Amino acid sequence: MATARIVMVGTALDTQGGVSAVAGALKAGGLFSQFAVEYIASHCEGGRVRKLARAVRAWLYFLLLLLPGRVALVHLHMASRASFWRKLAFFLSAFAWNVPVIVHLHGGEFPLFYGRESPPLVRRLIGFVFEHANRVIVLSHTWREWVMTEFPKARVSVVYNPVVLEAPTACEARDAAMLLVLGRLGKGKGTYDLLEASVILAERFPRLQVLLAGDGELESIRSRAAALGVADKVRPLGWVGGDDKRVLLARASLYVLPSYHEGLPMSVLEAMAAGLPVVATPVGGIPEAVSDGVEGFLVQPGDIVALADRVGRLLADADLRQRMGEAGRRKVEQLFAVERIVPQISAIYTELRAENIRVAAS
């Protein structure tokens, strides 16, 4: 056991999405070096064949570590649908080998996957995973309530997503009429609602720019923007990361995410860390990051009039944008900075490894 390691399994760190951002932040925050974590990428960008090949290779490599007893703890980043099925192979292998497992739940649509999309046998399988994991990490207290309701025997810890803090941009350096969206684009993210709201906003703010920096339904979004007469206001950019994303966060005046389902979106936390006020919906863990009227505004999903009203208030009031942006930055520093989160993960690792040693010795 002295040479055993902690293995973390998730999507490749250079891929798009929140899981790679979380894992990358934990690595940047020193967790990997503190515990000599080995990261196994079970998912990558590309077609189905490429993704399947990556998943199979990752699982076979995991078995090579697992069978000789070289794994002390497994940390699985799990979301719904294909992510669940990929991680299931790792979970069952570790469970059979009596290696403790952490299930780190991501993805705002997991209740839909569990409650509406899964037949009874699959729901029982999901329940087995959650109630036999040594720990389930969720992203908010709202998610803890859901897990404990559905899986009463689960051992659940709330750990917020981590953000690596950088110096915020001065408010006067921003474009006062620029809205920013980061991440996947589509109906579930409220993208079309934002297009409808842009029609209302464009009448008041002729210089309005709506930057959609993400993947998803790009052609459909372009077509809908053209049909609404706001094609000149809406710019679907495709996925943006790294320095290009930092430039957008430095130029925009506010961040908008009118989603219908969420976990705890990294994009919201990154926007707050950059000093941007946020207009979002009170779904998933978002209300634990954004208090209505403090760090931004919360509107109900699908309420286009309210969405346009709250965005319009911020576009029209530079002082309000600054106050809310500064409040968001302070909240990130207090609750979501990676320096706050890594010790929480470290404590869980230490506790579970100690429990495993005691069980092995008994």
C-alpha positions as CSV (number, residue, x, y, z in Angstrom):
1,M,0.0,0.0,0.0
2,A,3.0,2.3,0.5
3,T,3.4,2.6,-3.3
4,A,-0.4,2.8,-4.0
5,R,-1.6,6.0,-5.6
6,I,-4.7,8.1,-5.9
7,V,-6.2,7.8,-9.4
8,M,-8.5,10.5,-10.7
9,V,-10.6,9.7,-13.8
10,G,-12.3,12.3,-16.0
11,T,-12.3,13.9,-19.4
12,A,-9.0,14.9,-20.9
13,L,-7.7,18.2,-19.5
14,D,-7.5,19.9,-22.9
15,T,-11.2,19.2,-23.7
16,Q,-14.1,21.5,-23.5
17,G,-16.4,21.8,-20.5
18,G,-16.7,22.1,-16.7
19,V,-15.1,18.8,-15.7
20,S,-11.8,19.5,-17.4
21,A,-11.9,23.0,-15.9
22,V,-12.4,21.6,-12.4
23,A,-9.7,19.0,-12.7
24,G,-7.3,21.6,-14.2
25,A,-8.0,24.0,-11.3
26,L,-7.4,21.2,-8.7
27,K,-4.1,20.4,-10.5
28,A,-3.1,24.1,-10.6
29,G,-4.0,24.4,-6.9
30,G,-1.5,21.7,-5.9
31,L,-3.8,18.7,-5.2
32,F,-2.1,16.5,-7.7
33,S,1.4,17.1,-6.4
34,Q,0.3,16.9,-2.7
35,F,-1.1,13.4,-3.2
36,A,0.8,12.2,-6.3
37,V,-2.5,12.0,-8.1
38,E,-2.4,10.1,-11.4
39,Y,-5.0,11.5,-13.8
40,I,-6.5,9.1,-16.3
41,A,-8.5,10.6,-19.2
42,S,-11.4,8.4,-20.1
43,H,-12.9,10.8,-22.6
44,C,-11.6,13.0,-25.4
45,E,-12.9,15.2,-28.2
46,G,-13.8,13.6,-31.5
47,G,-16.1,11.0,-33.0
48,R,-17.7,8.0,-31.3
49,V,-15.0,5.6,-32.4
50,R,-12.2,7.8,-31.0
51,K,-14.1,8.4,-27.8
52,L,-14.8,4.7,-27.3
53,A,-11.2,3.8,-28.0
54,R,-10.0,6.3,-25.4
55,A,-12.5,5.0,-22.8
56,V,-11.4,1.3,-23.4
57,R,-7.7,2.2,-23.3
58,A,-8.2,4.2,-20.1
59,W,-10.1,1.3,-18.4
60,L,-7.4,-1.3,-19.4
61,Y,-4.7,0.9,-18.1
62,F,-6.7,1.4,-14.8
63,L,-6.9,-2.4,-14.5
64,L,-3.1,-2.6,-14.9
65,L,-2.8,-0.4,-11.9
66,L,-5.6,-1.9,-9.9
67,L,-4.8,-5.6,-10.1
68,P,-1.4,-5.4,-8.5
69,G,-2.8,-3.3,-5.7
70,R,-1.2,-0.1,-6.8
71,V,-4.4,2.1,-6.3
72,A,-5.3,3.4,-2.9
73,L,-8.2,5.6,-3.9
74,V,-10.3,6.3,-7.0
75,H,-11.8,9.8,-7.7
76,L,-14.4,9.6,-10.5
77,H,-15.7,12.7,-12.2
78,M,-19.2,11.6,-13.2
79,A,-22.0,13.3,-15.2
80,S,-25.1,11.8,-16.9
81,R,-25.6,9.6,-19.9
82,A,-22.4,8.5,-21.6
83,S,-20.2,9.8,-18.7
84,F,-22.1,7.6,-16.2
85,W,-21.6,4.5,-18.3
86,R,-17.9,5.2,-18.8
87,K,-17.3,5.7,-15.1
88,L,-19.4,2.6,-14.2
89,A,-16.6,0.3,-15.5
90,F,-14.1,2.0,-13.3
91,F,-16.4,2.0,-10.3
92,L,-17.3,-1.7,-10.5
93,S,-13.7,-2.6,-11.0
94,A,-12.6,-0.7,-7.9
95,F,-15.5,-1.9,-5.9
96,A,-14.7,-5.5,-6.7
97,W,-11.1,-4.9,-5.6
98,N,-12.2,-3.2,-2.4
99,V,-10.6,0.1,-3.3
100,P,-12.5,3.2,-2.0
101,V,-14.2,5.3,-4.6
102,I,-15.3,8.9,-4.7
103,V,-18.1,9.8,-7.1
104,H,-17.8,13.5,-7.9
105,L,-21.2,14.4,-9.5
106,H,-21.3,17.0,-12.3
107,G,-23.8,17.8,-14.9
108,G,-27.1,19.6,-14.3
109,E,-29.2,17.1,-16.1
110,F,-28.5,14.1,-13.9
111,P,-32.0,14.1,-12.4
112,L,-33.4,14.0,-15.9
113,F,-31.1,11.1,-16.8
114,Y,-32.0,9.3,-13.6
115,G,-35.8,10.0,-13.3
116,R,-37.0,10.3,-16.9
117,E,-34.5,8.6,-19.2
118,S,-33.5,5.5,-17.2
119,P,-35.6,2.4,-16.9
120,P,-36.1,0.8,-13.5
121,L,-33.1,-1.5,-13.8
122,V,-30.8,1.4,-14.7
123,R,-32.1,3.4,-11.8
124,R,-31.3,0.6,-9.5
125,L,-27.8,0.5,-10.9
126,I,-27.4,4.2,-10.4
127,G,-28.6,3.8,-6.8
128,F,-26.1,1.0,-6.2
129,V,-23.3,3.3,-7.4
130,F,-24.3,6.2,-5.2
131,E,-25.0,4.2,-2.1
132,H,-21.9,2.1,-2.3
133,A,-19.5,4.8,-3.1
134,N,-17.3,5.7,-0.2
135,R,-18.1,9.3,-0.7
136,V,-20.3,11.3,-3.1
137,I,-19.1,14.8,-3.8
138,V,-21.8,17.3,-5.0
139,L,-21.4,20.9,-6.0
140,S,-24.0,22.5,-3.9
141,H,-26.4,22.0,-0.9
142,T,-29.3,21.9,-3.4
143,W,-27.6,18.9,-5.0
144,R,-27.0,17.3,-1.7
145,E,-30.7,17.4,-0.9
146,W,-31.5,15.7,-4.2
147,V,-28.9,12.9,-3.7
148,M,-30.0,12.3,-0.1
149,T,-33.7,12.1,-1.2
150,E,-33.1,9.6,-4.0
151,F,-30.2,7.7,-2.3
152,P,-30.6,7.9,1.5
153,K,-27.6,5.7,2.2
154,A,-25.2,7.8,0.2
155,R,-22.4,9.5,2.1
156,V,-22.4,13.0,0.7
157,S,-20.1,16.0,0.9
158,V,-20.6,19.4,-0.6
159,V,-17.5,20.8,-2.3
160,Y,-17.9,23.8,-4.5
161,N,-16.1,24.0,-7.9
162,P,-12.7,25.7,-7.6
163,V,-11.5,28.8,-9.5
164,V,-8.0,29.9,-10.1
165,L,-8.0,33.6,-9.3
166,E,-6.3,36.1,-11.5
167,A,-6.3,39.9,-11.3
168,P,-9.6,41.4,-12.3
169,T,-9.9,43.9,-15.2
170,A,-10.8,47.5,-14.3
171,C,-14.4,48.3,-15.1
172,E,-13.5,51.3,-17.4
173,A,-11.6,48.9,-19.7
174,R,-14.7,47.0,-20.6
175,D,-17.1,47.4,-23.5
176,A,-20.3,48.7,-21.9
177,A,-22.6,47.0,-24.3
178,M,-21.0,43.5,-24.5
179,L,-22.7,40.5,-23.1
180,L,-20.8,37.2,-22.8
181,V,-21.9,33.6,-22.7
182,L,-19.4,30.7,-22.3
183,G,-20.0,27.0,-22.7
184,R,-22.4,24.8,-24.6
185,L,-25.1,26.6,-26.5
186,G,-28.6,25.3,-27.0
187,K,-32.2,25.2,-25.7
188,G,-31.3,23.8,-22.3
189,K,-28.8,26.6,-21.7
190,G,-31.4,29.2,-22.5
191,T,-29.6,30.4,-25.6
192,Y,-32.7,31.0,-27.7
193,D,-34.3,32.8,-24.7
194,L,-31.3,35.2,-24.8
195,L,-31.8,35.7,-28.6
196,E,-35.4,36.7,-27.9
197,A,-34.3,39.0,-25.1
198,S,-31.7,40.6,-27.5
199,V,-34.6,41.8,-29.7
200,I,-35.9,43.8,-26.8
201,L,-32.5,45.0,-25.7
202,A,-31.4,46.1,-29.2
203,E,-34.0,48.8,-29.3
204,R,-32.6,50.4,-26.2
205,F,-28.9,49.7,-26.8
206,P,-27.9,50.1,-30.4
207,R,-24.3,49.0,-29.7
208,L,-25.4,45.7,-28.1
209,Q,-23.1,42.8,-28.7
210,V,-23.9,39.2,-27.6
211,L,-20.9,37.0,-27.7
212,L,-21.7,33.3,-27.6
213,A,-18.4,31.6,-26.9
214,G,-19.2,27.9,-27.0
215,D,-20.1,24.8,-29.0
216,G,-23.4,23.3,-29.6
217,E,-26.3,24.4,-31.9
218,L,-24.3,27.1,-33.7
219,E,-26.0,26.9,-37.1
220,S,-29.5,26.8,-35.6
221,I,-28.6,29.8,-33.4
222,R,-27.3,31.8,-36.4
223,S,-30.6,31.0,-38.3
224,R,-32.7,32.0,-35.4
225,A,-30.8,35.3,-34.8
226,A,-31.3,36.2,-38.5
227,A,-35.0,35.4,-38.3
228,L,-35.3,37.7,-35.3
229,G,-33.4,40.5,-37.0
230,V,-30.5,40.5,-34.5
231,A,-27.9,38.7,-36.6
232,D,-25.7,41.8,-36.5
233,K,-25.9,41.8,-32.7
234,V,-25.2,38.1,-32.0
235,R,-21.8,36.5,-32.6
236,P,-21.6,32.7,-32.2
237,L,-17.8,32.3,-31.8
238,G,-17.5,28.6,-31.3
239,W,-15.6,27.2,-28.4
240,V,-13.1,29.7,-26.9
241,G,-10.5,28.8,-24.2
242,G,-7.2,29.8,-22.7
243,D,-5.9,33.4,-23.4
244,D,-8.8,34.1,-25.8
245,K,-11.3,33.4,-23.1
246,R,-9.4,35.6,-20.7
247,V,-9.6,38.4,-23.3
248,L,-13.4,38.0,-23.5
249,L,-13.8,38.0,-19.8
250,A,-11.7,41.2,-19.6
251,R,-13.7,43.0,-22.4
252,A,-17.3,42.0,-21.5
253,S,-19.5,44.1,-19.2
254,L,-21.7,41.3,-17.9
255,Y,-22.2,37.5,-18.1
256,V,-25.5,35.9,-18.9
257,L,-26.5,32.2,-18.5
258,P,-30.3,31.7,-18.6
259,S,-30.1,27.9,-18.2
260,Y,-32.9,25.5,-17.4
261,H,-30.6,22.9,-15.7
262,E,-27.2,23.3,-14.1
263,G,-24.8,21.9,-11.5
264,L,-22.5,24.7,-10.4
265,P,-21.3,26.2,-13.7
266,M,-17.6,26.9,-13.9
267,S,-18.4,29.7,-16.4
268,V,-20.4,31.6,-13.8
269,L,-17.6,31.3,-11.2
270,E,-15.0,32.3,-13.8
271,A,-17.1,35.4,-14.7
272,M,-17.5,36.4,-11.1
273,A,-13.7,35.9,-10.5
274,A,-13.1,38.3,-13.5
275,G,-15.3,40.9,-11.8
276,L,-18.4,40.5,-14.0
277,P,-21.9,40.8,-12.8
278,V,-24.1,37.8,-13.7
279,V,-27.6,37.4,-14.9
280,A,-28.6,33.7,-14.5
281,T,-31.4,31.5,-13.4
282,P,-32.0,30.0,-9.9
283,V,-31.3,26.4,-10.9
284,G,-28.9,23.9,-9.4
285,G,-26.2,25.5,-7.4
286,I,-26.3,28.9,-9.0
287,P,-28.2,30.6,-6.1
288,E,-25.3,29.6,-3.8
289,A,-23.0,31.6,-6.1
290,V,-25.3,34.5,-7.2
291,S,-27.6,36.1,-4.7
292,D,-30.3,38.0,-6.5
293,G,-29.5,41.7,-6.4
294,V,-26.0,41.3,-4.9
295,E,-23.6,39.6,-7.4
296,G,-26.1,39.9,-10.2
297,F,-29.7,39.0,-10.9
298,L,-31.6,35.7,-11.0
299,V,-34.7,35.3,-13.3
300,Q,-36.8,32.2,-13.8
301,P,-36.0,30.0,-16.8
302,G,-37.9,31.0,-19.9
303,D,-38.9,34.5,-18.6
304,I,-37.7,36.5,-21.5
305,V,-39.1,39.8,-20.4
306,A,-37.5,39.5,-17.0
307,L,-34.2,38.5,-18.6
308,A,-34.2,41.5,-20.9
309,D,-35.2,43.8,-18.0
310,R,-32.3,42.7,-15.7
311,V,-29.7,42.7,-18.5
312,G,-31.0,46.2,-19.4
313,R,-30.6,47.5,-15.9
314,L,-27.0,46.4,-15.9
315,L,-26.2,47.8,-19.3
316,A,-27.7,51.1,-18.3
317,D,-25.9,51.5,-15.0
318,A,-22.1,51.3,-14.9
319,D,-22.0,51.8,-11.1
320,L,-24.4,48.9,-10.6
321,R,-22.2,46.7,-12.8
322,Q,-19.1,47.6,-10.8
323,R,-20.8,47.0,-7.4
324,M,-22.1,43.7,-8.4
325,G,-18.9,42.6,-10.1
326,E,-16.9,43.5,-7.0
327,A,-19.4,41.6,-4.8
328,G,-19.0,38.6,-7.1
329,R,-15.2,38.7,-6.9
330,R,-15.4,38.9,-3.1
331,K,-17.7,35.8,-3.0
332,V,-15.3,33.8,-5.2
333,E,-12.4,34.7,-3.0
334,Q,-14.3,33.6,0.1
335,L,-16.0,30.4,-1.2
336,F,-14.7,29.2,-4.5
337,A,-11.0,30.1,-4.8
338,V,-8.9,27.0,-5.4
339,E,-7.0,27.7,-2.2
340,R,-10.3,27.2,-0.3
341,I,-11.3,24.0,-2.2
342,V,-8.1,22.0,-2.3
343,P,-8.0,21.5,1.5
344,Q,-11.5,20.2,1.4
345,I,-10.7,17.6,-1.1
346,S,-7.4,16.8,0.7
347,A,-9.4,16.2,3.9
348,I,-11.7,13.7,2.1
349,Y,-8.7,11.9,0.6
350,T,-6.9,11.6,4.0
351,E,-10.1,10.4,5.7
352,L,-10.9,7.7,3.1
353,R,-7.3,6.5,3.0
354,A,-7.2,6.2,6.7
355,E,-10.5,4.3,6.8
356,N,-9.2,1.9,4.1
357,I,-6.0,1.2,6.1
358,R,-8.1,0.4,9.2
359,V,-10.4,-1.9,7.3
360,A,-7.4,-3.7,5.7
361,A,-5.8,-4.2,9.1
362,S,-8.9,-5.5,10.8
